């Protein structure tokens, strides 16, 4: 079993999260508050986001959000890669008869 680079996988996942967040912020800036509420209510299976939906998002807030989701994505990716590598080492220690 191959191992994953913890830093590279963390960077890839963090970058994917940051790109997704940026695209979401862009779309939110292009549509009305009501349209975004309908969208998120639809994908959240009826959970009403009206009380928590904000119509104002500053550039500073978007940049801060991109950085935060990148860091969280990097940490999540690093943890996943670490567990993947550990599970590969543990799997390699099993005897051939024990593998299923």
MOURPE-V406324 format. One record per residue. RES is the residue in one small letter. SS is DSSP state (H for helix, E for strand, L for the rest). PSI is psi in whole degrees, -180 to 180 (none if undefined). OMEGA is omega in whole degrees, 0 to 359 (999 if undefined). Layout:
# MOURPE-V406324
res	ss	psi	omega
RES	SS	PSI	OMEGA
RES	SS	PSI	OMEGA
This chain:
# MOURPE-V406324
res	ss	psi	omega
x	L	133	178
x	L	157	176
x	L	157	179
x	L	143	172
x	L	121	183
x	H	-46	180
x	H	-44	182
x	H	-42	179
x	H	-40	176
x	H	-43	179
x	H	-41	180
x	H	-46	181
x	H	-40	176
x	H	-41	178
x	H	-41	178
x	H	-42	178
x	H	-46	182
x	H	-40	178
x	H	-43	179
x	H	-43	178
x	H	-43	180
x	H	-43	179
x	H	-40	179
x	H	-44	179
x	H	-38	178
x	H	-47	180
x	H	-42	180
x	H	-32	180
x	H	-17	183
x	H	-16	183
x	L	167	181
x	L	163	178
x	H	-42	181
x	H	-39	178
x	H	-40	179
x	H	-36	176
x	H	-45	178
x	H	-43	181
x	H	-53	184
x	H	-34	174
x	H	-36	179
x	H	-44	183
x	H	-15	179
x	L	23	173
x	L	48	173
x	L	-3	176
x	L	127	184
x	L	114	181
x	L	4	184
x	L	-45	182
x	L	-24	184
x	L	-5	182
x	L	126	177
x	L	142	180
x	L	-15	183
x	L	125	177
x	L	120	181
x	L	161	176
x	H	-39	178
x	H	-41	178
x	H	-39	179
x	H	-45	180
x	H	-43	178
x	H	-43	179
x	H	-41	178
x	H	-44	180
x	H	-44	181
x	H	-46	180
x	H	-29	175
x	H	-47	181
x	H	-46	179
x	H	-41	177
x	H	-40	178
x	H	-46	180
x	H	-43	179
x	H	-44	178
x	H	-40	179
x	H	-41	178
x	H	-44	178
x	H	-46	180
x	H	-39	179
x	H	-48	179
x	H	-37	177
x	H	-46	180
x	H	-41	179
x	H	-44	181
x	H	-33	177
x	H	-38	178
x	H	-41	179
x	H	-39	179
x	H	-36	180
x	H	-20	180
x	H	-14	180
x	L	153	175
x	L	154	181
x	L	-33	181
x	L	-26	184
x	L	-16	180
x	L	143	182
x	L	none	999
